[in-house]
Every structure is written in structure tokens, then in C-alpha cells.
Amino acid sequence: MRFALLFSALSCAAALTACSQPGEKAPPPAAEPRALAGVDLDQPLRVLGTEPFWAVEITPTGLIYSGVDRPEQKAANPGPTLQGTVATWTTETAAKTPLVVTLMATDCSDGMSDRTYPLTAKVEIGGESLAGCAAAVAAIEKVGESGRVE
């Protein structure tokens, strides 16, 4: 019985010592959210434009381009590349069409509603270049048809 208690105590001491070895690396800190103009780029985003009406939904797993009289096109989300006040997603749709979404940290008006968005957008799909605005999906849905999208 004494041997079992002694063995148990030594095992616990060894385990505790192993947990606090000098030079042991601490777990990495949680990654900070990637943000642009206060918009968390890791949350669902909506990029949209008018004349013609089009949109790109950016989710953590993919980008979905759609437009009036245009087929929906889906692409994987490679994550944005951040450079100062610009974030860029460069990918390819399932139909092998190049898709580049660039967001800039400047206020934007879509020209049709009374909304002001925190991000200006440029979308290049195939040979076409489209200009528009962007914000978090939740922020757009919260503000309604007018006001500043925060």
C-alpha cells in the first residue's frame, strides 16, 4: 500500500514538473480578426453594385457572384490579402473564371439607396470590371434602406 501511494505521489510530481518545463512554448495567442475600416473580414460580407445589379457574397468558405441576367458563379475563399487600407481576394470560379474582389477603406454610396457603406469595392470577373460598395451582411440588414452601415 505504501509503495502504491509513493508511486502515485511521484507520478503526480513528475506530471506537474513536465507541465512547467523551462523553455516550453506557450500556446499561440488567438488570431486577431482581420479588419478593414472596422469591418471584420472573417465575417460574412456583401459586395454590391448597380447598373447592372450584381453582388458577391463572401463567407468564410466561399465567394458567390450573382447578377441580373447572369449565372451564379461560386469560388473557394482563399482569404484576403491585406495591404494597408486594401483587402483583396483572388480566386477562380468553378467554371475557371478569374474572380478578384478588392475592398478599400473609403466610404461608398451605391447611388440607388440612402445608405453609406464603410468600404468601396471593385470586382473583376472574367474580362468585366465592376464598381460598388461593401459591408458586413449583418450591418447591412440592420440599417435598412437608409443610413450609415456600421
N, C-alpha and C positions, 0 to 999 in steps of 0.2 A: 504494500500500500504506500509506504514511504517513497519507494522508488518511483511509483506512478505519479505521485504528487511532485516529486523533484523533477522528473522528466517533463511533466506538464508545465511547471514553472519555467524551466529552462527553454522550452519550446516557445512559450509566450514572450519571454525576454528576447529570444533570437528574432522572433517575428517583429517585435517593436523596433529592435535595432535595425533590421533590414528596411523598415519603412522610413528611417530617417538617416540614411547613409549620406555622408558629406559628398558633395559634388553631384548628387542626384538631381536631375532636371525636374522642375515643377511642370505640371501640365500646361500647355499653351493657353493664353487667355482667350476668351471667346472673341471671335472675329467681330470687328466693329462693322456696323451696317454701312454699305456703300451708299452715299447720298450725294445729291446734286441739287442745289437751291432748296435744301430742306426736304427733298423728296427721297425717300428710301428706295433705292433702285432694286432692292431684293424683293419688294412687294409687287403685286400686280399693277401694271401701268397701262394707260391707254394713250395712244398716239393717234391724233385725228386731224383731218383736213377737209376742206370743202372745195367744190368746183374742180374736179368731181369729188363727191363724198367718198372718203376712204378712211380706214382705221387699221392700226396694228395693235393687237393686244399682246402685251409682254407679260408672261407668267414665269415663275421660276423654272419651268421645264420647257417652254416653247414660245415662239412668236407666231401669231396668226394674222395674216394680212387679208383684208377684205375690202371690197369697194362696190359701188353701184355698177351693175352690169359687168362685174369682174369675178372670176372664180376665186374662191377662198384658197389661200396658199399657206401651208404650215411649214415651220422650220424649227430646228432644235435651238435652245437658248444657250449660247456659249458663254454668256455672262458679258457684262460691259467692260470695255477698256476705258479707264478714266485718265484724262489728261487735263488737269486744271479744272476749268468750268465746262468741260465737254465729256460726254459719255457716248461710246459708240459700240453697237452690236454689229458684228459682221458674220453673216451666216449664209446658208443656201437652203432654199425650199426643197421639199420632197421632189419637186419637178426639176431640180437642179438649176433653179433661177437664183442668181445672186440677190441677196437682200441685205442692205446696210441701213441701220437706223441710227441717226445721230441726234442727240439731245444736247441743247445748250442752255446754260443757266441764265436765261433772259426772259422777261415777261413776254407773254404772247396773247394775242386776241385772234380767235378763229374767224372773225369777220361776219359771223352769222348770229351768234348769241351775244349776250352781255356778260359773258364770262371772261375773266383774265386768268390765264394759266401761268404757272411758275417756270415752264420750260418751253423753248422754241424747238421745233423738230424739223428734220429733213429726212426723208425716206427715199432710198434709191432701190428700185426693184426692176430687174431686167435693165432695160435702157431708159426707164422713166424716172424722173426726179420730182418728188412731191414735197411741198412745204406745209407745215401745220404746227400744232401745239401738243403739249403732253402734260400729264399729271398722274398721280396715283388714282386708280379706279375708285377707291373708297372716297377720296376727296371730291372727285367729280360728281359722284352720286349724292354726296352730302350737300353740295352747294345748290343744286337745282339748275335752273336756266339762266341765272344771272348772279353776278358777284365774283369775288376773288376765290379761286380754287386754292385752298391751303393744304 
